[in-house]
Amino acid sequence: MPKRATPIREQRLKRGWTQADLAEAIAAEGVQVSQSHISKIESGKCMPYPPLRLALSRILGLDIDLQKVEVDA
């Protein structure tokens, strides 16, 4: 079964960005994050911490508070 894309991944891909591109855009907002952490967020392994959540919301135009972590059973 293919993985379901999260809103963060969908919006990143709509812009044609890699995870590294998104990490750079977030850094420009003053929040440091690694590409691997973005990968974990996109795969639902962790949620973004508050400053990162705010940066993602600004950059991608998402209400990150509504994003839920879904763990494959």
C-alpha positions as CSV (number, residue, x, y, z in Angstrom):
1,M,0.0,0.0,0.0
2,P,1.5,3.4,-1.0
3,K,2.1,6.0,1.7
4,R,-0.5,8.8,1.9
5,A,1.1,12.2,1.4
6,T,0.8,14.6,4.3
7,P,-0.3,18.1,3.7
8,I,3.3,19.3,4.3
9,R,4.7,16.9,1.7
10,E,1.9,17.8,-0.8
11,Q,2.5,21.5,-0.5
12,R,6.3,21.1,-0.7
13,L,6.0,19.0,-3.9
14,K,3.5,21.5,-5.4
15,R,6.3,24.0,-5.2
16,G,8.8,21.6,-6.7
17,W,11.0,21.7,-3.6
18,T,13.1,19.0,-2.1
19,Q,13.2,18.5,1.6
20,A,16.5,20.4,1.6
21,D,14.9,23.3,-0.2
22,L,12.2,23.4,2.5
23,A,14.8,23.3,5.3
24,E,16.5,26.3,3.6
25,A,13.2,28.2,3.5
26,I,12.6,27.4,7.1
27,A,16.1,28.6,8.0
28,A,15.3,31.9,6.3
29,E,12.5,32.2,8.8
30,G,15.1,31.9,11.6
31,V,14.3,28.2,12.5
32,Q,17.0,25.6,12.1
33,V,15.8,22.1,10.9
34,S,17.5,19.3,9.1
35,Q,16.3,17.5,6.0
36,S,16.0,14.3,8.0
37,H,13.7,16.0,10.6
38,I,11.5,17.2,7.8
39,S,11.4,13.6,6.5
40,K,10.3,12.4,9.9
41,I,7.5,15.0,10.0
42,E,6.3,14.1,6.5
43,S,6.3,10.4,7.4
44,G,4.3,11.1,10.5
45,K,7.0,9.9,12.9
46,C,7.0,13.2,14.7
47,M,5.2,16.5,14.9
48,P,6.9,19.9,14.3
49,Y,7.8,21.8,17.5
50,P,6.0,25.2,17.9
51,P,8.5,27.5,16.2
52,L,8.9,25.0,13.3
53,R,5.1,24.6,13.1
54,L,4.8,28.4,12.7
55,A,7.5,28.6,10.0
56,L,5.8,25.7,8.1
57,S,2.5,27.4,8.4
58,R,3.9,30.7,7.0
59,I,5.9,29.1,4.2
60,L,3.4,26.5,3.0
61,G,0.1,28.3,3.9
62,L,-1.1,25.4,6.1
63,D,-2.8,25.2,9.4
64,I,-0.3,22.9,11.0
65,D,-2.3,22.5,14.2
66,L,-4.9,20.5,12.2
67,Q,-2.3,18.0,10.9
68,K,-2.5,14.7,12.7
69,V,0.2,12.2,13.1
70,E,-0.9,8.9,11.6
71,V,1.1,5.8,12.5
72,D,0.8,2.8,10.3
73,A,-0.3,-0.2,12.2
